[in-house]
Amino acid sequence: MDEVAAETGREILNQMDSQTLLVESGLDSLGLAIVMARLEERLGYDPFSRMSDDQFPHTFSELVAVYRRQM
């Protein structure tokens, strides 16, 4: 997230915890999409390809849980 924030000229929260809302992280929707695309490249899978829109994570801990379920 820090990488993408620097590249897109955004500033992410200094202290994010598990309940930080992704929309309040400092990244916009494009920034979050870039983060998820890079995770897909690095991890070799896209956990969102099997999820419906209403299952999209809202907090940082929900985002982490999506990727952990796939491991």
Contact map, one row per residue, 1 for C-alpha under 8 A:
11111000000100000000000000000001001000000000000000000000000000000000000
11111100000100000000000000000000000000000000000000000000000000000000000
11111110000000000000000000000000000000000000000000000000000000000000000
11111111000000000000000000000010011000000000000000000000000000000000000
11111111111100000000000001100010000000000000000000000000000000000000000
01111111111000000000000000000000000000000000000000000000000000000000000
00111111110000000000000000000000000000000000000000000000000000000000000
00011111110000000000000000000010000000000000000000000000000000000000000
00001111111000000000000000000000000000000000000000000000000000000000000
00001111111100000000000001100000000000000000000000000000000000000000000
00001100111110000000000001100000000000000000000000000000000000000000000
11001000011111000000000011100000000000000000000000000000000000000000000
00000000001111110000000111000000000000000000000000000000000000000000000
00000000000111110000000000000000000000000000000000000000000000000000000
00000000000011111000000000000000000000000000000000000000000000000000000
00000000000011111111000010000000000000000000000000000000000100000000000
00000000000000111111000000000000000000000000000000000000000110000000000
00000000000000011111000000000000000000000000000000000000001111000000000
00000000000000011111100000000000000000000000000000000000001110000000000
00000000000000011111110110000000000000000000000000000000001110000000000
00000000000000000011111110000000000000000000000000000000011100000000000
00000000000000000001111111100000000000000000000000000000111100000000000
00000000000000000000111111111000000000000000000000000000010000000000000
00000000000010000001111111100000000000000000000000000000000000000000000
00000000000110010001111111100000000000000000000000000000000000000000000
00001000011110000000011111110000000000000000000000000000000000000000000
00001000011100000000011111111111000000000000000000000000000000000000000
00000000000000000000001001111111000000000000000000000000000000000000000
00000000000000000000001000111111100000000000000000000000000000000000000
00000000000000000000000000111111110000000000000000000000000000000000000
00011001000000000000000000111111111000000000000000000000000000000000000
10000000000000000000000000111111111100000000000000000000000000000000000
00000000000000000000000000001111111110000000000000000000000000000000000
00010000000000000000000000000111111111000000000000000000000000000000000
10010000000000000000000000000011111111100000000000000000000000000000000
00000000000000000000000000000001111111110000000000000000000000000000000
00000000000000000000000000000000111111111000000000000000000000000000000
00000000000000000000000000000000011111111100000000000000000000000000000
00000000000000000000000000000000001111111111000000000000000000000000000
00000000000000000000000000000000000111111111110000000000000000000000000
00000000000000000000000000000000000011111111100000000000000000000000000
00000000000000000000000000000000000001111111000000000000000000000000000
00000000000000000000000000000000000000111111100000000000000000000000000
00000000000000000000000000000000000000111111110000000000000000000000000
00000000000000000000000000000000000000011011111000000000000000000000000
00000000000000000000000000000000000000010001111110000000000000000000000
00000000000000000000000000000000000000000000111111100000000000000110010
00000000000000000000000000000000000000000000011111110001000000000000000
00000000000000000000000000000000000000000000011111100000000000000000000
00000000000000000000000000000000000000000000001111110000000000000000000
00000000000000000000000000000000000000000000001111111011000000000000000
00000000000000000000000000000000000000000000000101111111000000000000000
00000000000000000000000000000000000000000000000000111111000000000000000
00000000000000000000000000000000000000000000000000011111000000000000000
00000000000000000000000000000000000000000000000000111111100000000000000
00000000000000000000000000000000000000000000000100111111110000000000000
00000000000000000000010000000000000000000000000000000011111101100100000
00000000000000000000111000000000000000000000000000000001111101100000000
00000000000000000111110000000000000000000000000000000000111111100000000
00000000000000011111110000000000000000000000000000000000111111110000000
00000000000000001111000000000000000000000000000000000000001111111000000
00000000000000000100000000000000000000000000000000000000111111111100000
00000000000000000000000000000000000000000000000000000000111111111110000
00000000000000000000000000000000000000000000000000000000000111111111000
00000000000000000000000000000000000000000000000000000000000011111111100
00000000000000000000000000000000000000000000001000000000100001111111110
00000000000000000000000000000000000000000000001000000000000000111111111
00000000000000000000000000000000000000000000000000000000000000011111111
00000000000000000000000000000000000000000000000000000000000000001111111
00000000000000000000000000000000000000000000001000000000000000000111111
00000000000000000000000000000000000000000000000000000000000000000011111
